[in-house]
Amino acid sequence: MGQYVAPLRDMQFVLHEFLNVTEEFKNLPAYQEIDADIINQVLEEGAKFTQEVLFPLNHSGDREGCHYDAATKAVTTPKGFKEAYKQYVEGGWAALACDPEYGGQGLPVSLNNSFYEMLNSSNQAWTMYPGLSHGAYECLKEHGTDDQKKFYLPKLVSGEWTGTMCLTEAHCGTDLGLLRTKAEPQADGTYSITGSKIFISAGEHDMSENIVHLVLARLPDAPEGSKGISLFLVPKFLPNADGSVGARNGITCGAIEEKMGIHGNSTCQMNLDGAIGTLIGQPHKGLNAMFVFMNAARLGVGMQSLGLTEVAYQNALVYAKDRIQMRSLSGPKAPDKPADPIIVHPDVRRMLLTAKAYAEGARALTSYVALQIDRELNHPDEEVRKEAAGEVALLTPIVKAFITDNGWIATSEAMQVYGGHGYIAEWGMEQYVRDARINMIYEGTNTVQSLDLLGRKILMDNGAKLRAFGEKVKAFVEENGLDEQMAEFVSPLGELGEKVGKLTMEIGMKAFQNQDEVGAAAVPYLRVVGHMVFSYFFAQMAKIALAKKDSGDKFYESKLATARFYFARLYPETAMLIRQARSGASNLTALDADLF
């Protein structure tokens, strides 16, 4: 089953030393009273819950999976899941970063973000049940009617009710413009909704009193394509006037998917047969409203892979220190034993350091984005809010795609450390690989995220968001360019920043002639930009570590070594990626489909 210990020291380093969040909070009226002690206390209590309550259910939940009753159309979650959720709700964890107006605790997103890393490390499948509720909460808070907010937000905030997003249909995945679910207006102002949805995470379960489904559907007069999609709130049980659960609605689970991972989460086929729903936002503007939910989910999926990377690394490290196999090439390191621990072998260290670096880089990036969300939502200066929103938009596809790509690499490397034992279920490592692979697919495949980054976030605004971030990178390089200790970090960072600018311009010029150039370059391009972001953060963390490396705290020595490994072993991937992105579309499009 393995083990999990929340990386509190590194979380505190990122929040307090790298991001200096308490100073940032002084500029945000809602969070001015939040200090380091409060942050550390919440993290410590979160660690206890995730380590003691959730982690022990991860392996057993994966082995057992969910159970579907065809007669009642009910889904039962694995043993212990429901009881753990009850503890989660009673502990107030669901309300952590929600608005006090609806019963929330009003704590920062950046603190909630760190808690969610722990949740995902300890049990990703379980975390998806409450995790999706946050997206539903954000969507309703921004686009819901007064009645919708009154009836649903307090229940979602408390955790009494959970939420889902119902987008995908069997004949259309990413291309939501093809969806067929229909919404017929009723005399009382509600809508009768009919259709089928698939791949609905947490679509039916026994953990909460009610489930709030956010459903995309078409009105009778809807134009074709994505411009004809509306968003509806469709509860499992219709609420009574006093907020209690009322009659069963016409939305049911037809089956749960048998999938390669996240077995503890019910991935449902949902059938709507005259289900009663209410419109969220404006008619035919459903995608605009749902993007609030989708963007929250995309950030959440990045957190899932960060969580898996961290727990896989931790277990591989323990195994590598304990498992003895062969002797070190440079001579015995454990002469009192018949062989050396495998951590002495250089390639085992490469695998461990790959996972370690990708975990630390992802923690820095996701925490940075969470802080920008806090600034976007709470800063009194409109220009600051606008700047923060631009960075969140730019970095969201990188969080989703780059971190999940890296999570797949890192969990695979961590499993490889175990050798043959890595493939045996009892060690728990193969589950992390299976779960990590799913994260690259849902909430918009990583190719879709790459197209979003290059096509929408960068080329459509002529690179304004990228340039704004690039100016920060440039300023850091110039500030530290004469520091000899920083040269090994600053020089490659500066070079990559220049290369990204040139690559972006080149692709943009090609795209004027042929839009396929964007599709051909997008995936390697996103990884190049992802490495630029990681390089920027690793250079900053290295600067902090250099200043404190003689403090006697070995943590900084480790942090510095990880940054050096990143620049020496992972950063060089950018040279290959740039060549791929520049190679153009013709090597992909020239071959006739019949010749494949």
Number of C-alpha atoms within 10 A of each C-alpha: 15 17 15 21 18 25 16 16 10 16 22 18 17 21 23 17 14 19 18 14 22 18 14 15 21 15 15 20 11 16 17 13 11 16 15 15 9 13 21 18 11 17 22 14 13 23 21 14 20 25 20 14 20 24 25 18 22 25 23 17 23 22 15 13 21 21 16 21 13 11 6 9 13 17 22 18 24 23 15 15 23 17 11 18 23 14 13 21 17 13 14 15 22 24 25 22 19 24 17 14 10 19 17 20 18 16 20 24 21 22 23 22 21 27 22 22 27 33 27 28 28 31 27 30 26 29 22 23 25 24 24 21 27 25 25 27 25 18 22 24 18 13 19 23 14 10 9 16 18 13 16 24 26 22 22 27 28 22 26 18 21 31 29 27 25 25 24 21 22 11 12 15 17 14 12 19 17 17 25 18 20 22 28 17 17 11 6 6 9 17 22 18 28 20 18 23 26 24 21 22 23 30 29 32 24 15 23 18 15 25 24 23 23 26 27 28 26 28 19 11 10 17 13 12 13 18 17 21 28 26 28 27 24 26 27 25 19 21 17 11 9 8 13 13 15 14 10 15 18 20 24 21 25 20 21 25 18 13 12 12 20 26 27 30 27 31 23 25 23 22 20 22 15 17 22 26 26 22 24 24 21 14 17 20 16 24 21 18 20 28 14 19 23 20 19 20 24 24 24 27 28 29 31 29 36 32 29 31 35 32 29 32 29 21 22 27 23 13 19 21 13 13 14 17 15 13 19 17 10 8 9 16 14 14 10 8 11 12 16 22 21 23 24 21 17 12 12 20 16 16 23 24 24 24 31 24 27 25 25 23 25 27 24 23 24 26 25 22 24 20 24 23 21 24 24 23 17 19 22 13 12 12 11 15 18 15 16 21 20 19 20 23 18 21 25 23 28 29 26 30 30 28 32 28 20 24 33 24 19 32 32 23 24 34 26 19 27 21 10 9 15 21 16 14 14 15 18 21 29 22 27 27 26 18 24 30 21 18 28 25 15 17 20 21 17 23 18 17 25 27 22 22 25 26 19 16 23 19 20 13 11 15 17 14 20 23 15 13 17 20 12 12 21 17 12 17 23 13 11 18 16 11 11 10 13 17 15 15 25 28 14 20 27 21 12 22 24 13 18 19 15 12 18 21 15 13 23 22 12 16 16 11 9 13 14 17 22 23 19 22 25 25 23 20 27 25 22 26 24 21 25 24 23 25 26 27 22 27 27 20 24 25 20 17 22 17 10 15 18 11 12 9 11 12 15 21 17 13 22 21 14 22 27 18 17 23 21 14 13 16 18 13 14 21 12 11 18 18 14 16 24 18 14 18 18 11 9 12 11 8 10 8 7 5 5 5
